[in-house]
Amino acid sequence: MEIKWGVHQPGEERAEWVKGEARTALLVLISGRFRVELPGHSVLLAEPGDYVVWGKGVDHSWRAEEASTVLTVRWPSVPGYRVQ
């Protein structure tokens, strides 16, 4: 399991979609307004505690619509994983 505390500035976004994800992920909004893009739909997290879960193999991207703090839990852990 991996746990990530993310603090994002307004307008911050992933440069490219994550493709071929090897883990299941749960992303919980702590504060702010955060959008997760999944194939075929967009999920807006607007209230603290809002969350989204996606499974292994699901491509995704995200954008902070306001200054946002999110907690992401991913499993299983992938040794040496790091976004370039």
C-alpha positions in Angstrom: 0.0 0.0 0.0 1.2 3.5 -0.7 -0.2 6.7 0.9 0.4 10.1 -0.6 -0.5 13.5 0.8 -0.8 15.9 -2.1 -0.9 19.7 -1.9 -1.7 21.4 -5.2 -1.9 25.0 -6.4 -4.9 26.3 -8.4 -4.5 25.2 -12.0 -1.9 22.5 -11.3 -2.5 19.4 -13.4 -0.8 16.2 -14.6 1.2 17.0 -17.7 0.1 13.7 -19.3 -2.5 11.0 -18.5 -1.3 8.0 -16.5 -1.7 5.0 -18.8 -1.7 1.4 -17.8 -1.9 2.0 -14.1 -0.8 -1.1 -12.2 -2.7 -0.3 -8.9 -6.1 0.4 -7.6 -6.4 4.0 -6.2 -8.6 5.9 -3.7 -8.3 9.7 -3.8 -10.0 11.7 -0.9 -10.5 15.4 -1.0 -9.3 17.1 2.2 -9.8 20.7 1.1 -10.3 22.7 -2.1 -11.8 21.7 -5.4 -10.2 18.9 -7.4 -11.1 17.2 -10.7 -10.2 13.6 -11.7 -10.5 12.7 -15.3 -11.2 9.1 -16.1 -12.0 7.5 -19.5 -15.5 8.7 -20.5 -16.2 10.9 -17.5 -14.9 13.6 -15.2 -15.3 13.5 -11.4 -15.4 16.7 -9.4 -14.5 16.5 -5.7 -15.9 19.7 -4.1 -16.7 18.9 -0.5 -14.2 17.6 2.1 -14.5 13.8 2.2 -15.6 13.5 -1.4 -13.7 10.6 -3.0 -13.2 8.6 -6.2 -11.8 5.1 -6.6 -10.5 3.6 -9.8 -9.1 0.2 -10.6 -6.0 -1.3 -12.0 -5.5 -0.5 -15.7 -7.7 2.6 -15.6 -6.1 5.6 -17.3 -6.5 8.9 -15.4 -5.5 12.5 -15.0 -6.3 15.4 -12.6 -6.5 19.1 -12.2 -6.7 21.3 -9.1 -9.5 23.8 -9.7 -8.7 25.6 -6.4 -5.8 25.2 -4.0 -6.4 21.6 -2.9 -5.1 19.0 -0.5 -5.8 15.3 -1.3 -5.0 12.0 0.2 -4.3 9.2 -2.2 -4.1 5.5 -1.2 -2.8 3.1 -3.8 -2.4 -0.7 -3.7 -0.4 -2.8 -4.2 2.8 -0.9 -3.8 5.1 -0.7 -6.8 8.7 -0.7 -5.8 10.7 2.2 -7.3 7.6 3.9 -8.8 8.1 7.6 -9.4 6.5 10.0 -11.8 9.1 11.6 -14.1 
